[in-house]
Amino acid sequence: MIWQSFDHPSDTFLPHSKLGFDRRTGQRWNLQSWKSEDDPGSGNLILNITYTGKSQIFLFKENHPWYRGRSYNGEIFVGSPSMKRSVITLFNHTFVNDENDVYLMYNTYDESVITRLIVHPSGFYQTFTWDSQKNQWRRYWSTPESQCDNYGTCGSNSNCDLLNYEDHQCSCFY
């Protein structure tokens, strides 16, 4: 065997594949964006799981944090405002964190639903479902939703004001 897509994913996370790492071998299961929508070469965005106390999903752009998902509580990534209840009812997530592995895996409760998660070259990671009536992918979920979702937008001692972003992007904590 020369190559397996589940062992070496590209920009796409499929049901039953892994996102994370093997502690023993150092193997990582990351997603890496394409250079552009038309160029499947390696892009500058990488989605992976980091482990520093609690596992979190990070999207890196040019090796710098771009978006940080929240900690996984066994059901959802806590504090992700766009993690809708519908995501929970459609997807069955498995998170493994043991002496050998740290990884996230998913499938759908309804195996007839075809899904994929991609890291898009524009800086988003998005979930799509297949619409068989229209014969096209339909975006189901996408993050980051706003510039305030980007990692470190305002620094450690300020708050990003989503409602007044253009005039007063960041403000000090009160």
C-alpha positions, 0 to 999 in steps of 0.5 A: 500500500502506497497511500491511504486517504484516511491516513494522509488527509488533504483538505477534506475530513470525511466520516470515520476518518481521524483529525488528531495525532498518534502519541506513540508514532508522532503521526498527525492527521491534519487537514491542509487547505488547497492553494486556491479553489483551482489549485490542489497544491498545499495551501497555507491553512492547517486544521489540527488538534492541539493538546495543552491540557485540554484538546482544542481544534486550531486553524493555523494560517502560515503557522500562526493561530488563525482560529481556535475552536473550544474544548470538547465536552463530549458532545460539542466544542464548548463556547462555539456560538455557531455549533448549532444544536442541529450539528449535534443531532446530525453528527455523532462525534467520537473524541479519543484522548488516551495514552496512545491517541488524541483524535476526533472522528465523526459520522452521521446518525443517518448513514444516508446523509453524505457529508464532508468538512473542508478547510477552504483556502479563504480561511474557513472550515466548513461542513457540507451535506450532499443535496441529491435533489439538486446534485450539489453540495450545500453548506451546512456550517462554517466558521469563523463567522466574523473577524471577531472569531479570528484568534487574537484579534484584540489581544489578551486584555480587550474585547472584540465588539461584533456589533460595532466592529468597524468603528471600535473593533477592540475595547478594554475590559471593564 
